[in-house]
Amino acid sequence: MSIEVDSDWWKTMFDEIYLLTDARSVCDKELTCREVDVICEFLPINPEHMILDLCGGHGRHSFELCERGFTECTLLDYSQFLIDSAKAQASQYNYSMEFIQSDARNTGLPSESFDHVIIMGNSLGYIHEPDADSRIIGEAFRLLRPQGWLLVDVTDGAAVEKSFNSNAWHEIGDDIVVGRQRELRGKQIYAREMVLSKAKGLIRDRTYAIRLYDAQSLSLLLDQADFKQVDVQTDFAPHRYKGDYGFMNHRMIATGQKR
Ligand SMILES: C[S@@+](CC[C@H](N)C(=O)[O-])C[C@H]1O[C@@H](n2cnc3c(N)ncnc32)[C@H](O)[C@@H]1O
């Protein structure tokens, strides 16, 4: 049976269950450190710079940047749940940051306010409208100061297609089992995710769809937004152990500068 998807799935999917189902990627401090090492290696970043963590989820990259002495981080995400969770953690650890709940396509923030915009952890390709990702990249361009840099970390669609796995499951702790069924349709993956608690029964049965990019189409996305010096590295695989981590296994890092 073909997987049907509500086009607004991304507006409600990123909640406390996402922090469980994707914990192996988004709640692993060591992994986040490796990702932030890449940010610091690829961008000419310094502690005084204004950094926007766009689609930043529950703030893991911003927190790691704060711990490394970057004091001007702003976290923007659509999910109010993740923003609230980030605020609570930031106040616990005394991270001084800004938090904004907004749509990355149209943030409402003033132009030219950031030295760097980062879009980490495969946060493109969710919105049904074909121009949604170019609007997000265009908004990043608008928000950057002249000479500012964008860094995008997304799944490598060519690698996903090559090692396509239509069924996957993993356990989290003693209680949670996550099952995923996937269909590859052109340049999109449609997925159904079922999450079972051994104690409580079914706690999630939802579907989603994600548009895939390869190095060429990702590069084009940045070119079309007028970024210069666009570069895409395709061999980013930060997990230490083998496994099916969904869209987080094989990733690309794209960078571009606003002139
Ligand atoms: C897979 S999570 C990654 C979060 C974070 N970057 C990380 O690596 O932990 C994708 C995030 O993108 C956010 N997102 C997707 N589309 C968005 C949009 N149009 N505006 C703002 N946030 C968006 C979601 O709410 C979610 O938190």
The ligand as a Gaussian input file, in Angstrom:
#p B3LYP/6-31G(d) Opt

LIG

0 1
 C       15.645000      16.917000      11.854000
 S       15.320000      18.342000      12.794000
 C       16.962000      18.958000      12.993000
 C       17.049000      19.973000      14.077000
 C       18.446000      20.502000      14.369000
 N       18.972000      21.283000      13.258000
 C       19.377000      19.378000      14.742000
 O       20.249000      19.013000      13.925000
 O       19.204000      18.852000      15.848000
 C       14.600000      19.457000      11.627000
 C       14.122000      20.749000      12.261000
 O       13.767000      21.670000      11.228000
 C       12.668000      22.423000      11.692000
 N       12.009000      23.008000      10.527000
 C       11.648000      22.387000       9.392000
 N       11.096000      23.259000       8.529000
 C       11.109000      24.457000       9.154000
 C       10.668000      25.769000       8.778000
 N       10.077000      26.016000       7.605000
 N       10.858000      26.767000       9.658000
 C       11.445000      26.556000      10.843000
 N       11.857000      25.326000      11.257000
 C       11.699000      24.313000      10.416000
 C       11.817000      21.415000      12.440000
 O       10.895000      22.017000      13.311000
 C       12.896000      20.598000      13.139000
 O       13.179000      21.096000      14.413000

